[in-house]
Amino acid sequence: MTNNNDREWPYTSVNHDAVDERHHGAINIPIYQTSLFAFETYDKFQQAARNPQVEHVYSRGNNPTVRYLEDKLAELERAETAKCFASGMAAISAAILSTVKTGDHIVCVDQAYGPTRDFVTRYLRRFGIESTLVDGSSPDHIRDALRPETKLIYLESPTSMLFQLQDLAACAALARSRGIVTIVDNSWATPIFQRPLELGIDLVVHSITKYISGQSDSVAGVVLGSGQLVGRIANDEYMLLGGIMTAYTAAQITRSLRTLPLRMERHERSALTVAAHLAEQSHVLRVNHPALDSHPQRELGLRQMSGSSGLFSFESAEPVEKMRQWAGRLRMFKIGVSWGGFESLVTVNPAGASCAEGARSLIRLHIGLESAADLILDLDQTWAAVSSEGGDDGPGA
Ligand SMILES: Cc1ncc(COP(=O)(O)O)c(C=O)c1O
């Protein structure tokens, strides 16, 4: 039974399973809280040990609770297979390491998540791996940065500060024509709204910590792609560096997955309402949200994504100190890093932020699952209070 409605099929995918008699028909996958698996005979042990990624030998290789989640995530992302990790950065660093060796070169988008850029540009240099950061808004910039020794193009679309997109299909075609591997961080859109493997990208990585978890109670990551590429990562970076996901975390994330499509639709709707409201305020110069008509890559967004999530930013001509005063007095928005959870968050000029010309501050908002009307009221009332105290004209229309 397949349902091709882009908005509907994930609901069945995450909520329906055949009865699994290996688990006595348990409706939820049991938590296999075990480090190792024992065998009745030496023959069976030796047979399993030949294939530790498929058979159950040791939980650093394969644990049934984690495997269940990996299969679900692979189905959602339309990947052949998936490997879950202890964090998004464990997944990202493993995926990158699997593609390069000494003497190779990486092209990475200059707006990628800060620690990813740090890993590529500083950490990998010690192993003789060079890199170039590029403006990813055009595949031409990426093409211009390629060298004969380039082995990886690392993308993040949209980026999580200014929400720039990369043309995934064009980047994938360019990379394939030169035998270069492509990786995309898909944490913002999730497989609910964007499936880069269908556009020709080789590997997708996620910080599961964000929307896939959605509960702000877990740190986790995943790499998805072909059996060949992910299998290599599983045998090397996963087994040797050991940044594994525990069975308990996998059970928590599996529980979260049941509501992922529902939550994403809610984040999308509320964030668009708040973003459109902010775009009309006189103290807001620009709202960076890929699904607003004002976004310079709106057309590309419509082509490669079927929806949008709850994280966006806006730029203001007001000084950082004033915006931080405002942020600190918001009641509905907590000040904090990360995003993707049930709670709304605010940061002003977070680390790595840069504003476009004319702007003095960059404010990043995560729109949680609260009422959008309550969030807007809080944003407006707090702005009015802060502005009146500063002898300002108050909020714009
Ligand atoms: C876009 C993006 N990718 C990756 C990561 C890293 O994920 P984790 O914190 O789970 O290691 C983050 C974390 O904030 C992120 O924002």
The ligand as an SDF file (V2000), in Angstrom:
LIG
                    3D

 16 16  0  0  0  0  0  0  0  0999 V2000
   22.4630   22.6500   11.4800 C   0  0  0  0  0  0  0  0  0  0  0  0
   23.0930   21.8230   12.5560 C   0  0  0  0  0  0  0  0  0  0  0  0
   23.7440   20.7010   12.2100 N   0  0  0  0  0  0  0  0  0  0  0  0
   24.3410   19.9230   13.1390 C   0  0  0  0  0  0  0  0  0  0  0  0
   24.3100   20.2490   14.4750 C   0  0  0  0  0  0  0  0  0  0  0  0
   25.0460   19.3850   15.4670 C   0  0  0  0  0  0  0  0  0  0  0  0
   24.1750   18.5140   16.1000 O   0  0  0  0  0  0  0  0  0  0  0  0
   24.4100   17.9500   17.5880 P   0  0  0  0  0  0  0  0  0  0  0  0
   24.3370   19.1110   18.5250 O   0  0  0  0  0  0  0  0  0  0  0  0
   23.3210   16.9570   17.7470 O   0  0  0  0  0  0  0  0  0  0  0  0
   25.7660   17.3280   17.6170 O   0  0  0  0  0  0  0  0  0  0  0  0
   23.6060   21.3870   14.8960 C   0  0  0  0  0  0  0  0  0  0  0  0
   23.5180   21.7100   16.3350 C   0  0  0  0  0  0  0  0  0  0  0  0
   23.0790   22.7730   16.7190 O   0  0  0  0  0  0  0  0  0  0  0  0
   22.9940   22.2040   13.9010 C   0  0  0  0  0  0  0  0  0  0  0  0
   22.3490   23.3280   14.2300 O   0  0  0  0  0  0  0  0  0  0  0  0
  1  2  1  0
  2  3  1  0
  2 15  2  0
  3  4  2  0
  4  5  1  0
  5  6  1  0
  5 12  2  0
  6  7  1  0
  7  8  1  0
  8  9  2  0
  8 10  1  0
  8 11  1  0
 12 13  1  0
 12 15  1  0
 13 14  2  0
 15 16  1  0
M  END
$$$$
